[in-house]
Amino acid sequence: MALVEQVRDVFSGLETAEAMEEHRATVLRFMENSSAVCAAEADRMAGILLFSKEPGELCFLAVDPACRRQHVAQKLVSFMLTQMEEGKDFQV
């Protein structure tokens, strides 16, 4: 959640402690459903992506500002696409 704390100002709806706690619960739920992907660099989280196979949706994507322009998001999305039904559209 440290990464989300870093970038929360660019996501509407994450302004309060209560909203952050709800987001934490959401992340855990996505992890339980194998619908959370993270990218790690050394000892830090470089990026996180949450997705839903049904209805085919990219739900959340964040990259550590220090790791931007290093193709972190591209790699996360590419992995997500391997988990989706081939040929099926998805929404962001």
Gaussian input, Z-matrix of N, CA and C with variables (Angstrom, degrees):
# hf/3-21g

backbone

0 1
 N
 C     1     B1
 C     2     B2     1     A1
 N     3     B3     2     A2     1     D1
 C     4     B4     3     A3     2     D2
 C     5     B5     4     A4     3     D3
 N     6     B6     5     A5     4     D4
 C     7     B7     6     A6     5     D5
 C     8     B8     7     A7     6     D6
 N     9     B9     8     A8     7     D7
 C    10    B10     9     A9     8     D8
 C    11    B11    10    A10     9     D9
 N    12    B12    11    A11    10    D10
 C    13    B13    12    A12    11    D11
 C    14    B14    13    A13    12    D12
 N    15    B15    14    A14    13    D13
 C    16    B16    15    A15    14    D14
 C    17    B17    16    A16    15    D15
 N    18    B18    17    A17    16    D16
 C    19    B19    18    A18    17    D17
 C    20    B20    19    A19    18    D18
 N    21    B21    20    A20    19    D19
 C    22    B22    21    A21    20    D20
 C    23    B23    22    A22    21    D21
 N    24    B24    23    A23    22    D22
 C    25    B25    24    A24    23    D23
 C    26    B26    25    A25    24    D24
 N    27    B27    26    A26    25    D25
 C    28    B28    27    A27    26    D26
 C    29    B29    28    A28    27    D27
 N    30    B30    29    A29    28    D28
 C    31    B31    30    A30    29    D29
 C    32    B32    31    A31    30    D30
 N    33    B33    32    A32    31    D31
 C    34    B34    33    A33    32    D32
 C    35    B35    34    A34    33    D33
 N    36    B36    35    A35    34    D34
 C    37    B37    36    A36    35    D35
 C    38    B38    37    A37    36    D36
 N    39    B39    38    A38    37    D37
 C    40    B40    39    A39    38    D38
 C    41    B41    40    A40    39    D39
 N    42    B42    41    A41    40    D40
 C    43    B43    42    A42    41    D41
 C    44    B44    43    A43    42    D42
 N    45    B45    44    A44    43    D43
 C    46    B46    45    A45    44    D44
 C    47    B47    46    A46    45    D45
 N    48    B48    47    A47    46    D46
 C    49    B49    48    A48    47    D47
 C    50    B50    49    A49    48    D48
 N    51    B51    50    A50    49    D49
 C    52    B52    51    A51    50    D50
 C    53    B53    52    A52    51    D51
 N    54    B54    53    A53    52    D52
 C    55    B55    54    A54    53    D53
 C    56    B56    55    A55    54    D54
 N    57    B57    56    A56    55    D55
 C    58    B58    57    A57    56    D56
 C    59    B59    58    A58    57    D57
 N    60    B60    59    A59    58    D58
 C    61    B61    60    A60    59    D59
 C    62    B62    61    A61    60    D60
 N    63    B63    62    A62    61    D61
 C    64    B64    63    A63    62    D62
 C    65    B65    64    A64    63    D63
 N    66    B66    65    A65    64    D64
 C    67    B67    66    A66    65    D65
 C    68    B68    67    A67    66    D66
 N    69    B69    68    A68    67    D67
 C    70    B70    69    A69    68    D68
 C    71    B71    70    A70    69    D69
 N    72    B72    71    A71    70    D70
 C    73    B73    72    A72    71    D71
 C    74    B74    73    A73    72    D72
 N    75    B75    74    A74    73    D73
 C    76    B76    75    A75    74    D74
 C    77    B77    76    A76    75    D75
 N    78    B78    77    A77    76    D76
 C    79    B79    78    A78    77    D77
 C    80    B80    79    A79    78    D78
 N    81    B81    80    A80    79    D79
 C    82    B82    81    A81    80    D80
 C    83    B83    82    A82    81    D81
 N    84    B84    83    A83    82    D82
 C    85    B85    84    A84    83    D83
 C    86    B86    85    A85    84    D84
 N    87    B87    86    A86    85    D85
 C    88    B88    87    A87    86    D86
 C    89    B89    88    A88    87    D87
 N    90    B90    89    A89    88    D88
 C    91    B91    90    A90    89    D89
 C    92    B92    91    A91    90    D90
 N    93    B93    92    A92    91    D91
 C    94    B94    93    A93    92    D92
 C    95    B95    94    A94    93    D93
 N    96    B96    95    A95    94    D94
 C    97    B97    96    A96    95    D95
 C    98    B98    97    A97    96    D96
 N    99    B99    98    A98    97    D97
 C   100   B100    99    A99    98    D98
 C   101   B101   100   A100    99    D99
 N   102   B102   101   A101   100   D100
 C   103   B103   102   A102   101   D101
 C   104   B104   103   A103   102   D102
 N   105   B105   104   A104   103   D103
 C   106   B106   105   A105   104   D104
 C   107   B107   106   A106   105   D105
 N   108   B108   107   A107   106   D106
 C   109   B109   108   A108   107   D107
 C   110   B110   109   A109   108   D108
 N   111   B111   110   A110   109   D109
 C   112   B112   111   A111   110   D110
 C   113   B113   112   A112   111   D111
 N   114   B114   113   A113   112   D112
 C   115   B115   114   A114   113   D113
 C   116   B116   115   A115   114   D114
 N   117   B117   116   A116   115   D115
 C   118   B118   117   A117   116   D116
 C   119   B119   118   A118   117   D117
 N   120   B120   119   A119   118   D118
 C   121   B121   120   A120   119   D119
 C   122   B122   121   A121   120   D120
 N   123   B123   122   A122   121   D121
 C   124   B124   123   A123   122   D122
 C   125   B125   124   A124   123   D123
 N   126   B126   125   A125   124   D124
 C   127   B127   126   A126   125   D125
 C   128   B128   127   A127   126   D126
 N   129   B129   128   A128   127   D127
 C   130   B130   129   A129   128   D128
 C   131   B131   130   A130   129   D129
 N   132   B132   131   A131   130   D130
 C   133   B133   132   A132   131   D131
 C   134   B134   133   A133   132   D132
 N   135   B135   134   A134   133   D133
 C   136   B136   135   A135   134   D134
 C   137   B137   136   A136   135   D135
 N   138   B138   137   A137   136   D136
 C   139   B139   138   A138   137   D137
 C   140   B140   139   A139   138   D138
 N   141   B141   140   A140   139   D139
 C   142   B142   141   A141   140   D140
 C   143   B143   142   A142   141   D141
 N   144   B144   143   A143   142   D142
 C   145   B145   144   A144   143   D143
 C   146   B146   145   A145   144   D144
 N   147   B147   146   A146   145   D145
 C   148   B148   147   A147   146   D146
 C   149   B149   148   A148   147   D147
 N   150   B150   149   A149   148   D148
 C   151   B151   150   A150   149   D149
 C   152   B152   151   A151   150   D150
 N   153   B153   152   A152   151   D151
 C   154   B154   153   A153   152   D152
 C   155   B155   154   A154   153   D153
 N   156   B156   155   A155   154   D154
 C   157   B157   156   A156   155   D155
 C   158   B158   157   A157   156   D156
 N   159   B159   158   A158   157   D157
 C   160   B160   159   A159   158   D158
 C   161   B161   160   A160   159   D159
 N   162   B162   161   A161   160   D160
 C   163   B163   162   A162   161   D161
 C   164   B164   163   A163   162   D162
 N   165   B165   164   A164   163   D163
 C   166   B166   165   A165   164   D164
 C   167   B167   166   A166   165   D165
 N   168   B168   167   A167   166   D166
 C   169   B169   168   A168   167   D167
 C   170   B170   169   A169   168   D168
 N   171   B171   170   A170   169   D169
 C   172   B172   171   A171   170   D170
 C   173   B173   172   A172   171   D171
 N   174   B174   173   A173   172   D172
 C   175   B175   174   A174   173   D173
 C   176   B176   175   A175   174   D174
 N   177   B177   176   A176   175   D175
 C   178   B178   177   A177   176   D176
 C   179   B179   178   A178   177   D177
 N   180   B180   179   A179   178   D178
 C   181   B181   180   A180   179   D179
 C   182   B182   181   A181   180   D180
 N   183   B183   182   A182   181   D181
 C   184   B184   183   A183   182   D182
 C   185   B185   184   A184   183   D183
 N   186   B186   185   A185   184   D184
 C   187   B187   186   A186   185   D185
 C   188   B188   187   A187   186   D186
 N   189   B189   188   A188   187   D187
 C   190   B190   189   A189   188   D188
 C   191   B191   190   A190   189   D189
 N   192   B192   191   A191   190   D190
 C   193   B193   192   A192   191   D191
 C   194   B194   193   A193   192   D192
 N   195   B195   194   A194   193   D193
 C   196   B196   195   A195   194   D194
 C   197   B197   196   A196   195   D195
 N   198   B198   197   A197   196   D196
 C   199   B199   198   A198   197   D197
 C   200   B200   199   A199   198   D198
 N   201   B201   200   A200   199   D199
 C   202   B202   201   A201   200   D200
 C   203   B203   202   A202   201   D201
 N   204   B204   203   A203   202   D202
 C   205   B205   204   A204   203   D203
 C   206   B206   205   A205   204   D204
 N   207   B207   206   A206   205   D205
 C   208   B208   207   A207   206   D206
 C   209   B209   208   A208   207   D207
 N   210   B210   209   A209   208   D208
 C   211   B211   210   A210   209   D209
 C   212   B212   211   A211   210   D210
 N   213   B213   212   A212   211   D211
 C   214   B214   213   A213   212   D212
 C   215   B215   214   A214   213   D213
 N   216   B216   215   A215   214   D214
 C   217   B217   216   A216   215   D215
 C   218   B218   217   A217   216   D216
 N   219   B219   218   A218   217   D217
 C   220   B220   219   A219   218   D218
 C   221   B221   220   A220   219   D219
 N   222   B222   221   A221   220   D220
 C   223   B223   222   A222   221   D221
 C   224   B224   223   A223   222   D222
 N   225   B225   224   A224   223   D223
 C   226   B226   225   A225   224   D224
 C   227   B227   226   A226   225   D225
 N   228   B228   227   A227   226   D226
 C   229   B229   228   A228   227   D227
 C   230   B230   229   A229   228   D228
 N   231   B231   230   A230   229   D229
 C   232   B232   231   A231   230   D230
 C   233   B233   232   A232   231   D231
 N   234   B234   233   A233   232   D232
 C   235   B235   234   A234   233   D233
 C   236   B236   235   A235   234   D234
 N   237   B237   236   A236   235   D235
 C   238   B238   237   A237   236   D236
 C   239   B239   238   A238   237   D237
 N   240   B240   239   A239   238   D238
 C   241   B241   240   A240   239   D239
 C   242   B242   241   A241   240   D240
 N   243   B243   242   A242   241   D241
 C   244   B244   243   A243   242   D242
 C   245   B245   244   A244   243   D243
 N   246   B246   245   A245   244   D244
 C   247   B247   246   A246   245   D245
 C   248   B248   247   A247   246   D246
 N   249   B249   248   A248   247   D247
 C   250   B250   249   A249   248   D248
 C   251   B251   250   A250   249   D249
 N   252   B252   251   A251   250   D250
 C   253   B253   252   A252   251   D251
 C   254   B254   253   A253   252   D252
 N   255   B255   254   A254   253   D253
 C   256   B256   255   A255   254   D254
 C   257   B257   256   A256   255   D255
 N   258   B258   257   A257   256   D256
 C   259   B259   258   A258   257   D257
 C   260   B260   259   A259   258   D258
 N   261   B261   260   A260   259   D259
 C   262   B262   261   A261   260   D260
 C   263   B263   262   A262   261   D261
 N   264   B264   263   A263   262   D262
 C   265   B265   264   A264   263   D263
 C   266   B266   265   A265   264   D264
 N   267   B267   266   A266   265   D265
 C   268   B268   267   A267   266   D266
 C   269   B269   268   A268   267   D267
 N   270   B270   269   A269   268   D268
 C   271   B271   270   A270   269   D269
 C   272   B272   271   A271   270   D270
 N   273   B273   272   A272   271   D271
 C   274   B274   273   A273   272   D272
 C   275   B275   274   A274   273   D273

   B1=1.4505
   B2=1.5292
   B3=1.3120
   B4=1.4629
   B5=1.5284
   B6=1.3271
   B7=1.4646
   B8=1.5200
   B9=1.3138
   B10=1.4663
   B11=1.5262
   B12=1.3243
   B13=1.4718
   B14=1.5231
   B15=1.3308
   B16=1.4605
   B17=1.5206
   B18=1.3203
   B19=1.4687
   B20=1.5221
   B21=1.3110
   B22=1.4632
   B23=1.5235
   B24=1.3319
   B25=1.4636
   B26=1.5280
   B27=1.3255
   B28=1.4684
   B29=1.5252
   B30=1.3331
   B31=1.4604
   B32=1.5180
   B33=1.3257
   B34=1.4596
   B35=1.5176
   B36=1.3116
   B37=1.4534
   B38=1.5128
   B39=1.3321
   B40=1.4626
   B41=1.5321
   B42=1.3141
   B43=1.4562
   B44=1.5242
   B45=1.3132
   B46=1.4623
   B47=1.5296
   B48=1.3287
   B49=1.4650
   B50=1.5269
   B51=1.3179
   B52=1.4667
   B53=1.5318
   B54=1.3195
   B55=1.4668
   B56=1.5259
   B57=1.3193
   B58=1.4615
   B59=1.5257
   B60=1.3185
   B61=1.4666
   B62=1.5304
   B63=1.3275
   B64=1.4664
   B65=1.5289
   B66=1.3404
   B67=1.4645
   B68=1.5296
   B69=1.3139
   B70=1.4715
   B71=1.5335
   B72=1.3233
   B73=1.4684
   B74=1.5291
   B75=1.3204
   B76=1.4650
   B77=1.5246
   B78=1.3229
   B79=1.4687
   B80=1.5264
   B81=1.3260
   B82=1.4679
   B83=1.5263
   B84=1.3255
   B85=1.4705
   B86=1.5371
   B87=1.3234
   B88=1.4635
   B89=1.5259
   B90=1.3343
   B91=1.4654
   B92=1.5248
   B93=1.3122
   B94=1.4663
   B95=1.5269
   B96=1.3276
   B97=1.4665
   B98=1.5276
   B99=1.3313
   B100=1.4757
   B101=1.5196
   B102=1.3218
   B103=1.4636
   B104=1.5196
   B105=1.3271
   B106=1.4631
   B107=1.5210
   B108=1.3184
   B109=1.4564
   B110=1.5187
   B111=1.3144
   B112=1.4587
   B113=1.5177
   B114=1.3143
   B115=1.4578
   B116=1.5198
   B117=1.3144
   B118=1.4595
   B119=1.5211
   B120=1.3144
   B121=1.4606
   B122=1.5188
   B123=1.3182
   B124=1.4730
   B125=1.5217
   B126=1.3114
   B127=1.4670
   B128=1.5212
   B129=1.3175
   B130=1.4651
   B131=1.5226
   B132=1.3096
   B133=1.4584
   B134=1.5281
   B135=1.3227
   B136=1.4607
   B137=1.5203
   B138=1.3414
   B139=1.4537
   B140=1.5099
   B141=1.3238
   B142=1.4658
   B143=1.5223
   B144=1.3164
   B145=1.4580
   B146=1.5240
   B147=1.3230
   B148=1.4597
   B149=1.5190
   B150=1.3259
   B151=1.4622
   B152=1.5152
   B153=1.3177
   B154=1.4561
   B155=1.5223
   B156=1.3258
   B157=1.4693
   B158=1.5186
   B159=1.3006
   B160=1.4664
   B161=1.5135
   B162=1.2465
   B163=1.4623
   B164=1.5227
   B165=1.3125
   B166=1.4604
   B167=1.5120
   B168=1.3200
   B169=1.4620
   B170=1.5229
   B171=1.3218
   B172=1.4549
   B173=1.5258
   B174=1.3138
   B175=1.4675
   B176=1.5238
   B177=1.3293
   B178=1.4628
   B179=1.5197
   B180=1.3265
   B181=1.4601
   B182=1.5156
   B183=1.3247
   B184=1.4620
   B185=1.5216
   B186=1.3271
   B187=1.4603
   B188=1.5209
   B189=1.3200
   B190=1.4607
   B191=1.5315
   B192=1.3277
   B193=1.4641
   B194=1.5329
   B195=1.3181
   B196=1.4650
   B197=1.5289
   B198=1.3214
   B199=1.4739
   B200=1.5214
   B201=1.2997
   B202=1.4631
   B203=1.5212
   B204=1.3198
   B205=1.4618
   B206=1.5265
   B207=1.3464
   B208=1.4641
   B209=1.5353
   B210=1.3218
   B211=1.4719
   B212=1.5269
   B213=1.3281
   B214=1.4645
   B215=1.5257
   B216=1.3222
   B217=1.4735
   B218=1.5265
   B219=1.3103
   B220=1.4692
   B221=1.5271
   B222=1.3209
   B223=1.4675
   B224=1.5234
   B225=1.3290
   B226=1.4629
   B227=1.5280
   B228=1.3257
   B229=1.4694
   B230=1.5293
   B231=1.3175
   B232=1.4679
   B233=1.5188
   B234=1.3320
   B235=1.4632
   B236=1.5225
   B237=1.3360
   B238=1.4635
   B239=1.5240
   B240=1.3177
   B241=1.4639
   B242=1.5267
   B243=1.3270
   B244=1.4702
   B245=1.5237
   B246=1.3182
   B247=1.4567
   B248=1.5263
   B249=1.3273
   B250=1.4580
   B251=1.5282
   B252=1.3085
   B253=1.4602
   B254=1.5243
   B255=1.3143
   B256=1.4586
   B257=1.5218
   B258=1.3296
   B259=1.4509
   B260=1.5159
   B261=1.3186
   B262=1.4655
   B263=1.5288
   B264=1.3233
   B265=1.4572
   B266=1.5157
   B267=1.3280
   B268=1.4555
   B269=1.5119
   B270=1.3090
   B271=1.4626
   B272=1.5183
   B273=1.3283
   B274=1.4612
   B275=1.5042
   A1=111.32
   A2=117.30
   A3=120.16
   A4=110.50
   A5=116.81
   A6=120.10
   A7=110.66
   A8=117.28
   A9=120.56
   A10=109.85
   A11=117.27
   A12=120.61
   A13=110.30
   A14=116.75
   A15=121.52
   A16=113.02
   A17=116.77
   A18=120.32
   A19=113.36
   A20=118.23
   A21=121.36
   A22=113.76
   A23=118.08
   A24=120.19
   A25=112.86
   A26=118.63
   A27=120.48
   A28=112.57
   A29=116.99
   A30=121.91
   A31=109.66
   A32=116.68
   A33=118.38
   A34=108.73
   A35=115.18
   A36=120.28
   A37=114.29
   A38=118.11
   A39=120.58
   A40=111.55
   A41=116.50
   A42=120.61
   A43=114.08
   A44=118.33
   A45=120.84
   A46=111.28
   A47=114.95
   A48=120.46
   A49=110.34
   A50=116.42
   A51=120.84
   A52=110.75
   A53=116.38
   A54=120.57
   A55=110.93
   A56=116.75
   A57=120.23
   A58=110.83
   A59=117.00
   A60=120.54
   A61=110.40
   A62=116.74
   A63=120.52
   A64=110.59
   A65=115.80
   A66=119.73
   A67=110.12
   A68=116.89
   A69=121.02
   A70=110.06
   A71=116.74
   A72=121.02
   A73=110.41
   A74=116.55
   A75=121.22
   A76=110.58
   A77=116.52
   A78=120.55
   A79=110.17
   A80=116.76
   A81=120.39
   A82=111.48
   A83=116.49
   A84=120.89
   A85=110.46
   A86=116.77
   A87=120.38
   A88=110.56
   A89=117.13
   A90=120.46
   A91=110.62
   A92=116.66
   A93=121.15
   A94=111.76
   A95=116.59
   A96=122.13
   A97=112.75
   A98=116.66
   A99=121.93
   A100=111.46
   A101=115.80
   A102=121.61
   A103=111.63
   A104=115.90
   A105=121.94
   A106=107.34
   A107=115.97
   A108=121.72
   A109=107.31
   A110=116.50
   A111=118.26
   A112=109.49
   A113=114.42
   A114=122.02
   A115=106.55
   A116=116.32
   A117=120.94
   A118=109.32
   A119=114.45
   A120=120.95
   A121=106.57
   A122=116.10
   A123=121.78
   A124=108.65
   A125=117.51
   A126=120.79
   A127=112.76
   A128=117.26
   A129=119.45
   A130=111.56
   A131=114.40
   A132=121.91
   A133=107.56
   A134=116.80
   A135=121.07
   A136=112.03
   A137=116.76
   A138=119.80
   A139=111.44
   A140=115.00
   A141=121.47
   A142=108.57
   A143=115.25
   A144=122.00
   A145=107.64
   A146=116.29
   A147=122.88
   A148=107.43
   A149=116.33
   A150=119.45
   A151=110.53
   A152=114.46
   A153=121.84
   A154=108.43
   A155=116.12
   A156=119.59
   A157=110.54
   A158=116.63
   A159=122.24
   A160=106.96
   A161=119.28
   A162=131.22
   A163=114.32
   A164=120.04
   A165=121.36
   A166=109.72
   A167=115.70
   A168=119.49
   A169=111.25
   A170=116.08
   A171=122.27
   A172=105.05
   A173=116.83
   A174=120.99
   A175=113.56
   A176=117.37
   A177=120.67
   A178=108.29
   A179=116.26
   A180=121.76
   A181=108.26
   A182=116.27
   A183=120.93
   A184=108.86
   A185=115.56
   A186=122.15
   A187=108.04
   A188=115.49
   A189=121.82
   A190=108.39
   A191=118.23
   A192=120.07
   A193=113.36
   A194=117.90
   A195=121.20
   A196=112.19
   A197=117.31
   A198=121.60
   A199=112.68
   A200=117.15
   A201=119.88
   A202=110.63
   A203=115.08
   A204=123.98
   A205=111.38
   A206=114.74
   A207=120.84
   A208=110.22
   A209=116.60
   A210=123.63
   A211=113.90
   A212=117.31
   A213=120.78
   A214=109.90
   A215=117.25
   A216=120.70
   A217=110.63
   A218=117.13
   A219=120.86
   A220=110.69
   A221=117.29
   A222=120.96
   A223=111.16
   A224=116.87
   A225=120.02
   A226=110.84
   A227=116.50
   A228=120.36
   A229=110.32
   A230=117.42
   A231=120.03
   A232=111.02
   A233=117.13
   A234=119.50
   A235=110.52
   A236=116.43
   A237=119.94
   A238=110.52
   A239=116.98
   A240=120.78
   A241=111.88
   A242=117.92
   A243=119.61
   A244=111.35
   A245=117.09
   A246=121.61
   A247=112.57
   A248=116.62
   A249=121.87
   A250=110.49
   A251=114.77
   A252=120.60
   A253=108.83
   A254=116.55
   A255=121.36
   A256=111.11
   A257=115.49
   A258=121.38
   A259=114.80
   A260=116.99
   A261=120.49
   A262=109.70
   A263=115.92
   A264=120.73
   A265=109.67
   A266=115.29
   A267=119.77
   A268=108.46
   A269=115.51
   A270=120.45
   A271=110.51
   A272=113.77
   A273=121.17
   A274=108.27
   D1=-11.27
   D2=178.49
   D3=-61.11
   D4=-38.72
   D5=178.25
   D6=-63.95
   D7=-44.21
   D8=179.45
   D9=-63.00
   D10=-39.38
   D11=176.21
   D12=-57.91
   D13=-40.76
   D14=-178.89
   D15=-63.26
   D16=-36.67
   D17=-172.45
   D18=-109.87
   D19=6.20
   D20=-173.00
   D21=-59.69
   D22=-25.57
   D23=-178.71
   D24=-68.16
   D25=-16.23
   D26=178.55
   D27=-97.62
   D28=0.65
   D29=178.05
   D30=-115.59
   D31=114.39
   D32=176.67
   D33=-66.48
   D34=144.74
   D35=179.32
   D36=95.32
   D37=-2.30
   D38=178.76
   D39=-114.04
   D40=26.07
   D41=-173.96
   D42=-76.84
   D43=-28.51
   D44=-173.37
   D45=-107.36
   D46=162.15
   D47=176.57
   D48=-61.99
   D49=-37.47
   D50=178.57
   D51=-63.17
   D52=-42.97
   D53=179.02
   D54=-64.87
   D55=-38.32
   D56=177.87
   D57=-65.55
   D58=-38.06
   D59=178.29
   D60=-66.50
   D61=-39.39
   D62=175.84
   D63=-63.02
   D64=-41.07
   D65=179.17
   D66=-64.93
   D67=-39.79
   D68=177.15
   D69=-58.08
   D70=-45.91
   D71=178.42
   D72=-61.79
   D73=-38.80
   D74=177.98
   D75=-63.10
   D76=-45.81
   D77=179.25
   D78=-59.25
   D79=-45.09
   D80=179.35
   D81=-61.56
   D82=-39.89
   D83=178.33
   D84=-63.78
   D85=-43.10
   D86=178.12
   D87=-64.86
   D88=-37.32
   D89=177.43
   D90=-62.88
   D91=-43.58
   D92=178.88
   D93=-61.32
   D94=-31.19
   D95=-179.28
   D96=-91.55
   D97=8.43
   D98=-177.36
   D99=56.44
   D100=38.50
   D101=-179.86
   D102=-121.36
   D103=25.40
   D104=176.43
   D105=-124.24
   D106=134.63
   D107=179.69
   D108=-127.38
   D109=136.67
   D110=176.01
   D111=-130.17
   D112=155.10
   D113=175.04
   D114=-119.03
   D115=128.38
   D116=-179.59
   D117=-112.96
   D118=145.35
   D119=176.41
   D120=-132.67
   D121=115.31
   D122=-176.17
   D123=56.24
   D124=-116.42
   D125=-176.34
   D126=-107.35
   D127=20.08
   D128=-177.74
   D129=-133.04
   D130=158.40
   D131=176.80
   D132=-82.49
   D133=119.62
   D134=-178.84
   D135=-88.57
   D136=-30.65
   D137=-179.27
   D138=-166.26
   D139=159.53
   D140=177.60
   D141=-142.63
   D142=143.84
   D143=178.27
   D144=-138.17
   D145=132.96
   D146=174.37
   D147=-115.33
   D148=135.54
   D149=-179.33
   D150=-142.86
   D151=162.35
   D152=177.58
   D153=-126.19
   D154=123.96
   D155=178.83
   D156=-66.92
   D157=-35.85
   D158=175.06
   D159=-120.21
   D160=113.55
   D161=19.37
   D162=-94.87
   D163=17.05
   D164=-176.32
   D165=85.24
   D166=73.94
   D167=-170.91
   D168=-143.14
   D169=134.25
   D170=168.71
   D171=-86.78
   D172=114.86
   D173=-170.90
   D174=-95.45
   D175=-33.25
   D176=-176.05
   D177=-157.70
   D178=136.13
   D179=177.24
   D180=-145.19
   D181=124.68
   D182=177.75
   D183=-140.48
   D184=142.31
   D185=177.23
   D186=-127.90
   D187=135.24
   D188=176.65
   D189=-54.55
   D190=129.95
   D191=-179.79
   D192=-53.50
   D193=-33.00
   D194=179.82
   D195=-72.48
   D196=-14.74
   D197=-177.35
   D198=-108.62
   D199=5.46
   D200=-178.70
   D201=-70.79
   D202=156.78
   D203=-179.07
   D204=67.08
   D205=26.76
   D206=177.25
   D207=-123.85
   D208=17.13
   D209=176.56
   D210=68.23
   D211=21.81
   D212=178.94
   D213=-62.93
   D214=-50.13
   D215=-179.23
   D216=-61.78
   D217=-41.46
   D218=179.02
   D219=-58.81
   D220=-43.35
   D221=-179.76
   D222=-67.36
   D223=-39.56
   D224=178.48
   D225=-64.01
   D226=-46.49
   D227=-179.93
   D228=-65.43
   D229=-40.03
   D230=178.21
   D231=-59.97
   D232=-42.35
   D233=177.58
   D234=-64.83
   D235=-44.30
   D236=179.27
   D237=-55.08
   D238=-42.86
   D239=-178.13
   D240=-62.40
   D241=-29.30
   D242=177.01
   D243=-70.28
   D244=-18.22
   D245=-179.17
   D246=-93.09
   D247=-11.70
   D248=-177.99
   D249=-89.84
   D250=157.54
   D251=176.43
   D252=-64.02
   D253=128.30
   D254=-177.04
   D255=-61.12
   D256=134.37
   D257=178.19
   D258=82.64
   D259=-6.53
   D260=-179.07
   D261=-87.01
   D262=136.76
   D263=175.92
   D264=-72.00
   D265=154.88
   D266=172.72
   D267=-137.47
   D268=162.28
   D269=-177.78
   D270=-120.10
   D271=158.74
   D272=179.21
   D273=-112.53

